Amino acid sequence: MFTIKNKLSSLCLSLLCCLTLTSYSFALQNKPVRLATTTSTENSGLLDYLLPEFKKDSNLDVHVIAVGTGKALRMGRDGDVDVLLVHAPTAEQEFIAQGFGIKRVPVMYNDFVIIGSPDDPAAVRSSTSTEQVFNKIQASKSLFISRGDDSGTHKKEMKIWSSAKLSPKGSWYREIGQGMGKAIQIANELNAYTLTDRGTWLSYTDKVRLEILYQNDTKLHNPYSIIAVSKVHYPDININGANTLINWLTSKRGQQLIGQYKKYKQLLFTPSAE
């Protein structure tokens, strides 16, 4: 016989199930977004500027893992993160083609610059192309600091060496396997040349004696895109959080904030959402 006690037990069980489902749903909606991104977005201070505003608007936390683009893409392939903010177009296209990412969404761009000691031992200031800069550095065996970490900056550097038909090697060429900030610091300590994105450079310019010695070549263009990791490959990916971050960064508000971020009255990144 189905008694009042049975009815109460059934009602309590139903309420408990509803509360559990509600709590689970709330937890999913507020699950932190795991973002793998380049060291340049962190070193430049951009993320420290943007993410508190994102939190205000979305009530979502973002766990940032700042690594080179190559490692960020590997983390995406392994399903260790939900979304990528990176700057190596060819590698990104391959990532998408392999089915690990959903879509490359343009967010912003800046450019690369070549920095070095004001003494400029390789006389690169007078160069007429990026390839000529690298030619002069190798010919004079002037010390060059390479990130050597498969980052977007490292990929760009290797592309320039290849375009100049050069294969850098020898004691003058030092691969450090570290981020952009560390590369600038080491170049400063050793009076060496290095390739850096402008955003990170502007964050370090008052901390080092190096100078920009070559810039404004179209080949030094540096676009950043954001990519959600595929839920097909990894069902547990926080795709809702990833899409919320993507939509916010490419929204009018997100783009305005990027376009307002300056140091020394210079814009670090130019918004480029389509």
N, C-alpha and C positions, 0 to 999 in steps of 0.2 A: 504494500500500500504506500502510495506517495504522500507522505505526511508534510505538515508545515515545516518540520525540521529539515526534511529533504529539500523543500522549496527554498528555504533560507540558505542551505548549503549550496544549492545550484546557483542562486542569485549571487552569493559571495564569490563563487568561482567565476561567474561571468564578469563581475565587476573587476576581479583580480586580473582576468585576461585582458579586459579593456584597458586597465591602467598599465599593464605590462606592454601592450601594443602601443599605447600612447607614448609611454616613456621611450620605447624603442624607436618609434617614429621621430620623436623629438631629438633623440641622440643622433639619429642619421642626419636630420636636418642641420644639426649643429656640429657635425663631425669636422674636425680641423682639415683644412686643405693642405696637402703635402706638395710643396712647390720646389722643384729642382731648377736652379737658375745659375747664371754665370756669376763669377766673382765681381764682375764690373758693376752689376746692378746693386750688389751689396756694398762694395768699396766706395762707390760714388755717393752712397747715402740715399739713393732713390727709394729703395724699399722701406727704409726707416721713415721716410716721408709719406709714402703712399699707403702702406698697410694699415696704419692706425685709422686712416680715413675709410678704407675698405671695411674695417671692423665696425666702425660707426654705422655704416650704411647697410651692412649685411648681417651683423652679429656673428660673423664667422672668423675664426682664427686661422692664420696661415703659418704653417711650419716651414721655414725656409732652409733649404740645403744648398749652400752656395759652393759650386764646384765648376770646373771647366765644362764647356758645352759637350765635349765628347763623353765625359762621365755622366752628365745630366741625361744624355740620350740613352746611355747604357742603363741608368736607373729606370728610365721609362720602359725600355725593352724588358727589364726584369720585373716590372710592375711594382716597384718600390715607392713610386710617387704617383700623384694624380695628374699633374700638369707640369709643363716645361716652359720656361721663358729663356730662350736661347738665341744665338746669333751666328749660325753657320748654315746658310741656305742650302748648300748641296747636301750636307749631312741630314738636314731636316727633311728634305725631299725624299731621301732614301728611307728615313724613318717612317714617313707617311706611306711610301710605296710598299714597304714591308708589312703594312697593316697595324703597326704598333701605335700610331697616332691617328686622330680623326681628321684634323684639318689644321693647316698653318694659317694663323690669323695675325696679320701685321699689327704691331703695337706702336713702334717708335724706331727712330734711327739716330745715330750720330756718326762719327767717322774715326778712323785711326790716324794717329800722328806718330812721327818718328822723333824721339827725344834723345838728348845726349848732353855731354859737357859743353859749356859755352866755348871752350877752346876748339871744339870741332876738329879733331885731328885728321879725320878723313875728308874734311872740306865738303860735307854733304849739303851745306846751305845753298850752294850754287847749282845744285842738281835740277834737272828739268823733268825728271820722272822718278817714280818710286824705284824702278829697276836700276836706275843709275845710282841712286842712293846706296842700294845694296851692293852694287858693283864696287863702288868706292870703298865701302866698309871692308869688303873681302880683299880687295887689291892692297889696301893699306894694312890689312890684318889688325884693324882696330877692334877693341873688345866689344862684343855684342852679347847681350843677355837675351836668351830665348826662354819663353815659359816652358816649352818642351812638355806640355801636359795635355795635348790633344784638345785644348780649349778652342773656342772660336777664334781667339786672337792668334793662337799657335797655328791653326789651320790657315788663316789669312797670311801669316808670315811665310809658311811653307809654300803657299801659292805664289807669293812674290818671288821667292828664291827660284822657283821653277820657271816662272815667267821670264826671269832674268837669265835663265839657263845656267844657274849656279847650284853647286852642291856644297853648302857650308860645312866645314870641318876643320879641326885644328884647335890649338889652345886658345885662340882668339874668340872662338864660338862656344858659349857655355849654356847648356840646357839645365835649367834648375828644377823643373817639375813642380812649380808652385804658381800661385795666383798672381794677378796683375799688380796688386799693391806691393807684394814682396819683390817682384821683378823690378819695379821702379826703385825700391829701396836699395836693392843690390846694385843696380846700374848707377845709382847716385854714389854709393860707397866706392865703386870701382871706376868711376868716370867713364862709364860705358854707354853704348847706344842700346836702345830697345824700341820695340813697337808697342804702343799702348792705345787703348780707346780713349777718346777725348774726355769722356765723363770721369773715368778714374784719374786721368792726369789732372783735371781741374781740382779733384779732391786732395791731390798730393802736392800741387805746385808750390804751396807755401812751406812745405816740409823738406824740400830738396833744392839743390842748386842747378839741376838740369834745366834745359830749355827745349822748346819745340824748335827743331831744326829743319823739318820738312813737313808740309801739310797741303791740304786742298787739292789732292789728286783724286779724280773720280774713282780710281781703283781702290781708294781707301774708304769707300762707302761702307757703313756698318749697320745693316738692318737687324732689328730684333723682332722675333715672332713668338707667339704663345700657342702651345699645342696641348690639347687634352689627350691623355693616354686612353687607348681603346678599351672600352668595357667588354668588347667581344673577346679579347685576349685575357683580360683580368676582370671578372665580374664584380670583384670587391672594390674596384676603383671608385673613389668618391666623385663620380661624374657630375653630380648636381653641384657640388662645391667647386669643381674645376670650371664648369660652365658659368657659375656665378662670378667667379674671379675673371674669367675671360670677358664676359659681358660687361663687367664693371670697368675693367681696364680700357676697353674699346668704346665705352659710352662717352657721351659728351662730358660728363663730370671727370671721368678718369683721364681722358685726353687733355682736358683743360689743366688738371693738376700736373700732368707730365710736362705740359707746355709752360708751366709757371715755375718749374724747378730750376733754379739758377745758383751758380756760385761765381763770385767775382763778377757779377752782372752778366755772366755768360750762360746761355742755355746749354744744359748738359745733354738733353735728349729732345728730339723733335717728334711730336706725335704723328702717327702715320696710319691710324685705323681707317679702313675704307668704308 
